Amino acid sequence: MVNHYEAAFVLTPVLSEPQAKEAVEKFENLLTQNGGTILNREEWGLKQLAYPIQGKNSGFYVILQFDVDPSVIATLETEFRRDERIIRFLTTRLDKYAFEYAEKRRNNFKKEEA
């Protein structure tokens, strides 16, 4: 059984743009190698944190939406914890209403780009 998930994570601000993209690709590859499908990736860029975390006041915000078997989530979160580039992360399972909202938001975003 495959569920819909969303993972939001903050990367340390000392990374360059290519290093940040490489970190995001690492987690995308982990998901796809374990049978997951990436639905959407939002890179918000360098943003100010609400409060200092590990002595840092800013970080690169990234949101991944994906479908994957629930057993893979433990592996993903273990990799988040092991990677020193990750300051904070949150993985949530999307219910049908949250998934519909995320899909609507994606479609609106694509219309704005066109």
Stockholm file with secondary structure:
# STOCKHOLM 1.0

chainA/1-114         MVNHYEAAFVLTPVLSEPQAKEAVEKFENLLTQNGGTILNREEWGLKQLAYPIQGKNSGFYVILQFDVDPSVIATLETEFRRDERIIRFLTTRLDKYAFEYAEKRRNNFKKEEA
#=GR chainA/1-114 SS CCEEEEEEEEECTTSCHHHHHHHHHHHHHHHHHTTCEEEEEEEEEEEEEEEEETTEEEEEEEEEEEEECTHHHHHHHHHHHHCTTEEEEEEEECCHHHHHHHHHHHHHHHHHHC
#=GC SS_cons         CCEEEEEEEEECTTSCHHHHHHHHHHHHHHHHHTTCEEEEEEEEEEEEEEEEETTEEEEEEEEEEEEECTHHHHHHHHHHHHCTTEEEEEEEECCHHHHHHHHHHHHHHHHHHC
//
